[in-house]
């Protein structure tokens, strides 16, 4: 699948939150912050659905410069190998590409083919979600990873001896990449599905992980509430500190209790328990 990359440059970093929310509503799937602003990615199929004046619509609300380019599907392994460091979380878990050598002393060694799917642990949200999982009792539990991307969180849950893991993403590229990484990490207990929270295959879980974005989380929290056992844990990320109260209010409304949160460079991961 081909993607369009839109690069937004602005001087006020607080505009990033507004921009991500607007772009997510228009079908953009992945966002990468940088020193100058934000890079956002949308599939060629979804891009064709955008209105001709959508850039003007965006810049009417956010003062920024915009440039775009079509990214043809290519060998993302080679692209990432040029600048893709291994990530080590709390000296317990490493997330590496196949071209990295395994570290001898980490408990959980995760190998990810770093194509274009979100979830390589370089981003703050994935990093914090990995921390939350490692702090949790996963053994023998049923785990759901919504918006799984590369499948890094699902793989970690499996390596932590979850009894079963379901990984779901609505992007075909992510679905294929996650399926590949399941095989690469020898974690056959993970079932990977192409779809979203409306999938009829969804069951009831002890732990639900959702690292997506604010708008999708707000829409799907009521669904998560129907697919989690009483006492089950819900881990949410993909939003900013300014959004935490909004996310938490929705979770409480849907029968969850707020257990706390982590913050890393203004990105938040939060933990809830189903009452």
Secondary structure, 3 states (H helix, E strand, C coil): CCEEEEEEECCCCCHHHHHHHHHHHCCCCEEEECCCEEEEEEEHHHHCCCCCCHHHHHHCCCCCEEEEEEECCCCHHHHHHCCCCCEEECCCEEEECCCCCCCCCCCEEEECCCCCCCCCCCCHHHHHHHHHHHCCCCCCCEEEEECCCCCHHHHHHHHCCCCEEEEEECCHHHHHHHHHHHHHCCCCCEEEEECCCCCCCCCCEEEEEEECCHHHHHHHHHHHHHCEEEEEEEEEEEEEHHHHHHHHHHHHHCCEEEEEEEEECCEEEEEEEEC
